[in-house]
Each structure stands twice: as structure tokens, then as C-alpha cells.
Amino acid sequence: MSEDRHLYEEPLQSQRVFDGNLLHVNRDTVRLPDGSEATREYILHPGAVMIIPQLPDGRLLLERQYRYPLHRVFIEFPAGKLEAGEDPLECAKRELLEETGYSAASWEYLGVLHPIISYTDEEIKLFLARDLSAGEAQLDAGEFVECIAMSIDEMVAGVIDGSITDAKTVSGIFWAQQKSLK
């Protein structure tokens, strides 16, 4: 937006400092709005989807999964990384089936979430999945997930008591509340 131009940082030089299987790290030199220069380090991410699956009884389907960087189990909505060139809705359908065994007859795109704007370009596309049918989970090798169902009230209580801290899931609770999923 042109009215924000006075806040822009102009890239001057970019260097790839790490190339991983999932993540890539860049270090850029930028010109700040006042003309001085600064360094910006950030992670490039392929993008992801998150699914808010509503069960027939109105509760929402979540997962319990161990997350290595923080060395603990988290409660979170099903989610997954986009493959190169993959349509986000197709990714959401694939991830829901793989991780939970459920498929959905009704899908609604809700919006996009930028989980950590200070050091990654990651975008998470959010989808609401309804009219679920149970099936068999098809977890990837090395993936261990336990499915649970919770009401929105239970999830809000989990945010307040600290048992739900995953940012994308907290945002998903907001979306579920706005969609009046009771």
C-alpha cells in the first residue's frame, strides 16, 4: 500500500545461510526508512494449512502430538505443510485424512494466518471441515498423533489454563467462535 511506503525496508543484498529439507534461512541487508542499513535474518517456509474439523455432535477434532523443539505434547488442530505447487484445499483434505482418518463432505476457506511475522514468511491457510466421515488414519512414517474431541468452551478453558498454547490453534478457536460452532 502506498500510504505505508514510509515504513518499508528496501532489500539491498540477500544471502542464503542454511538450506534444510523443510526450512531455508536467509540473511538480508536492508535500507531502513531513515536511510540507514540493518540486517534481517528470516526463515523461508513452503506454507501450510490448518483444519478446524467439526464432528457431528458439534465438538471439534484435535490432535495431541509431541513437538520436539519444546520437548512436550501439544493440543492442536490438524495441520500440515504444502507440497510444491499443491492446492491448499487439496492439502487440507490430504492432511485431515492422513492425520485423523476423517474426510469431510463440506469445506469452507476461512482465511490466512501469519504465525510468526518477525522471523518467517510462513502462511497457514485455515479451513473449516464439516460433515465428517470416519476412516483409518494414514500417518507418515515417524508421525505419532492421538486424536481427541473438545467443545469450544473446553478449548477456551485450555487456553486460559495454559494447556493449549499452540498459536495456530488459539487462532482457530477464534474462528470457530465466529462461526458459532457449538
C-alpha positions as CSV (number, residue, x, y, z in Angstrom):
1,M,0.0,0.0,0.0
2,S,1.4,3.4,-1.0
3,E,0.4,5.0,2.3
4,D,2.7,2.6,4.1
5,R,5.7,3.4,1.9
6,H,7.4,5.4,4.7
7,L,7.6,2.2,6.7
8,Y,9.1,-0.1,4.0
9,E,12.6,-1.6,4.2
10,E,14.3,-1.9,0.9
11,P,16.3,-5.2,0.3
12,L,19.9,-4.5,-0.8
13,Q,21.5,-7.9,-0.6
14,S,20.4,-11.4,0.2
15,Q,22.4,-14.4,1.3
16,R,21.2,-18.0,1.9
17,V,22.8,-19.1,5.1
18,F,21.1,-22.5,5.6
19,D,19.2,-24.9,3.2
20,G,17.3,-27.6,5.0
21,N,14.8,-30.2,3.9
22,L,11.9,-28.0,5.2
23,L,13.3,-24.6,6.1
24,H,15.7,-22.2,4.5
25,V,17.3,-19.3,6.3
26,N,18.3,-16.0,4.6
27,R,20.3,-13.1,5.9
28,D,19.5,-9.8,4.1
29,T,20.9,-6.3,4.3
30,V,18.1,-3.7,4.0
31,R,17.9,0.0,3.8
32,L,15.6,1.3,6.6
33,P,13.2,4.2,6.1
34,D,15.7,6.7,7.6
35,G,18.4,5.6,5.1
36,S,20.5,3.5,7.5
37,E,21.2,-0.2,6.9
38,A,20.3,-3.2,9.0
39,T,20.5,-7.0,8.9
40,R,17.4,-9.2,8.7
41,E,17.5,-12.9,9.3
42,Y,14.4,-14.9,8.5
43,I,13.1,-18.4,7.7
44,L,11.5,-19.2,4.3
45,H,8.7,-21.7,4.7
46,P,6.7,-23.5,2.0
47,G,3.4,-22.7,3.6
48,A,0.8,-24.8,5.4
49,V,-2.8,-25.5,6.1
50,M,-4.8,-25.9,9.3
51,I,-8.1,-27.7,9.5
52,I,-10.9,-27.0,12.0
53,P,-12.9,-30.3,11.8
54,Q,-16.4,-30.2,13.4
55,L,-17.7,-33.6,14.5
56,P,-21.5,-34.4,14.1
57,D,-22.0,-33.8,17.9
58,G,-20.6,-30.2,17.5
59,R,-17.3,-30.8,19.2
60,L,-14.1,-30.1,17.3
61,L,-11.5,-32.7,16.4
62,L,-7.9,-32.0,17.7
63,E,-4.7,-33.8,18.0
64,R,-2.2,-34.4,20.8
65,Q,1.3,-34.5,19.3
66,Y,4.8,-34.3,20.7
67,R,6.7,-31.3,19.3
68,Y,10.5,-31.8,19.6
69,P,11.7,-28.1,19.8
70,L,9.8,-27.6,23.0
71,H,10.0,-31.2,24.2
72,R,6.4,-31.7,25.1
73,V,3.0,-32.8,23.8
74,F,0.7,-30.1,22.4
75,I,-3.0,-30.0,21.7
76,E,-3.6,-28.6,18.2
77,F,-5.8,-28.7,15.2
78,P,-4.8,-30.9,12.3
79,A,-2.3,-29.1,10.1
80,G,0.4,-29.8,7.5
81,K,2.9,-28.4,5.1
82,L,2.1,-27.6,1.5
83,E,3.9,-29.6,-1.1
84,A,5.4,-27.6,-4.0
85,G,2.6,-26.4,-6.2
86,E,-0.1,-28.1,-4.1
87,D,-3.6,-26.5,-3.9
88,P,-4.2,-25.6,-0.2
89,L,-7.7,-27.2,-0.2
90,E,-6.2,-30.5,-1.5
91,C,-3.5,-30.3,1.1
92,A,-6.2,-29.8,3.8
93,K,-8.1,-32.8,2.6
94,R,-4.9,-34.9,2.5
95,E,-3.8,-33.8,5.9
96,L,-7.1,-34.4,7.6
97,L,-7.3,-37.9,6.2
98,E,-3.7,-38.8,6.9
99,E,-3.6,-37.5,10.5
100,T,-7.1,-38.3,11.7
101,G,-8.7,-40.8,9.3
102,Y,-11.6,-38.4,8.7
103,S,-12.8,-37.0,5.4
104,A,-15.2,-34.1,5.1
105,A,-18.1,-33.5,2.7
106,S,-18.2,-29.8,3.3
107,W,-15.2,-27.4,3.2
108,E,-15.0,-23.7,3.8
109,Y,-11.9,-21.5,3.4
110,L,-11.7,-19.1,6.4
111,G,-8.6,-17.0,5.9
112,V,-4.8,-16.9,6.4
113,L,-2.7,-16.8,9.5
114,H,0.9,-15.5,9.7
115,P,2.1,-17.3,12.9
116,I,5.5,-15.6,13.5
117,I,5.8,-12.4,11.4
118,S,9.1,-11.4,13.0
119,Y,11.3,-14.1,11.5
120,T,9.4,-16.3,9.0
121,D,7.3,-15.8,5.8
122,E,5.1,-18.8,6.8
123,E,1.5,-18.6,5.9
124,I,-1.2,-21.0,7.2
125,K,-4.4,-21.3,5.2
126,L,-7.3,-22.1,7.5
127,F,-10.2,-24.4,6.6
128,L,-13.4,-25.4,8.3
129,A,-14.3,-29.1,7.6
130,R,-17.9,-30.3,8.3
131,D,-19.9,-33.4,7.6
132,L,-17.1,-35.7,8.7
133,S,-16.9,-39.4,7.9
134,A,-14.6,-41.6,10.0
135,G,-11.9,-43.7,8.4
136,E,-8.4,-45.0,9.1
137,A,-5.6,-42.6,9.8
138,Q,-2.7,-42.8,7.3
139,L,0.2,-41.3,9.3
140,D,3.5,-40.7,7.7
141,A,6.5,-42.7,8.9
142,G,7.7,-41.2,12.2
143,E,4.5,-39.4,12.9
144,F,2.6,-40.2,16.1
145,V,-0.7,-38.5,16.7
146,E,-3.6,-39.0,19.2
147,C,-7.0,-37.6,18.2
148,I,-9.3,-36.0,20.8
149,A,-12.5,-34.1,20.7
150,M,-13.3,-30.9,22.6
151,S,-16.0,-28.4,22.8
152,I,-15.2,-24.7,22.2
153,D,-15.8,-24.0,25.9
154,E,-13.2,-26.7,26.8
155,M,-10.8,-25.3,24.3
156,V,-11.1,-21.7,25.6
157,A,-10.6,-23.1,29.2
158,G,-7.5,-24.8,27.8
159,V,-6.1,-21.5,26.5
160,I,-6.8,-19.9,29.9
161,D,-5.2,-22.7,32.0
162,G,-2.2,-23.0,29.6
163,S,-2.9,-26.5,28.3
164,I,-3.5,-25.1,24.8
165,T,-0.7,-22.7,23.7
166,D,-0.2,-23.5,20.0
167,A,-0.7,-20.1,18.3
168,K,-2.5,-21.5,15.2
169,T,-4.9,-23.5,17.4
170,V,-5.6,-20.4,19.6
171,S,-6.4,-18.5,16.4
172,G,-8.6,-21.5,15.2
173,I,-10.6,-21.2,18.4
174,F,-11.4,-17.6,17.5
175,W,-12.5,-18.7,14.0
176,A,-14.7,-21.5,15.5
177,Q,-16.3,-19.0,17.9
178,Q,-17.0,-16.6,15.0
179,K,-18.6,-19.5,13.0
180,S,-20.8,-20.3,16.1
181,L,-19.6,-23.9,16.2
182,K,-21.3,-25.0,19.5
